[in-house]
Amino acid sequence: MIQLQIIVTGEVQGVGYRYYTQMKAIQFGITGWVKNLQEGGVEILASGSRADLEKFTDEVRRGNPFSTVDHIEVNETEKTETYKSFAIKY
């Protein structure tokens, strides 16, 4: 199990992107959270197997039909917390 911090920029707020991210996380068995950033992007903290995270990251990069992903930054981070589900942070 590894953990990724993913920063997504583009038109990803107000278009259902966090809900899309949560749906894809559940589909691939990913735990963690997603939240909007003040500067307009979205931050994701995702934990899972490398194979599942690769599939999840591909979907996050693609986005939902209402979003436009301009850039995605993916960094592997040290796992400091264990999550039981995938939540939308407000």
N, C-alpha and C positions, 0 to 999 in steps of 0.2 A: 504494500500500500504506500502510495506517495501522495503528496499534497502539492497543488498548484495554486498560485495566485495569478489570476487572469484579469487584465485591464482591457476593456473594450471601449473604443471610441467610435463616434459616428452618430447617426440618428437612432439612439437606443433607449431614450427616455420618452415615456408617454405613448409607446407603441406596443405594449405588451411583451417587451423583451425579457423582463425579469420572470414573468410567468412562463414564457417559452423556455428559458434557461432551466427553471425548476422542473418543467415537464421532461426535458431531455435528461436532466440529472437523475430523475426517478427512473426513466427508461433504461439508463445505463448503470444504475446502482451506485451513483455518486452521492456522497454526503458533503455537507458544507453549507454555504450561503451565497446569496447575491444581493447587492445593494447599489442604489444610485449614488453617484459621486456629485459633489457640488458643481464641478466644472463641466458636467454634462455627460460623462461617461458612466460606465458600470464596472464595479469590481466584483469578482467572483473568487471565492476560496473553495476549492474542490478537492476532495480526497477520494481515492479509489485505486484500482489497479492501473498500471501503465496503459494496457490495451484499452480499457474502458475510458480512461481519461483522453486518450487519443481520439476515440470516436466522439466523445463529448465535446472536445475542443474543436473538432471539425464542424459540428453542428452549431456551436457558439459562433464560430467564424462565419458561417453561412447566415445565421440569424433567421428571424421569422419573416413572412412576406411583407410586413409593415415597417421593418427596420432596415437601416443601411449601415453595415459595419465597414468603417473606413480603415481601422487598424486594431490589431489584437496583440497584446504583449503577454507572454506566458513565462512565468518564472517558477521553478521548483523551489519550495520553501521547506523549512524544518517544521515537522508536524508537532505543534505545541498543544493542540486540543483534539479530542475525538468527537465527532458529530454522529448522531444516530439517524439524522434525516437531512434533507436539503431545504433550507428556509429562505424566505424572502425577508430581508431586513428592511425596516422602514426608518 
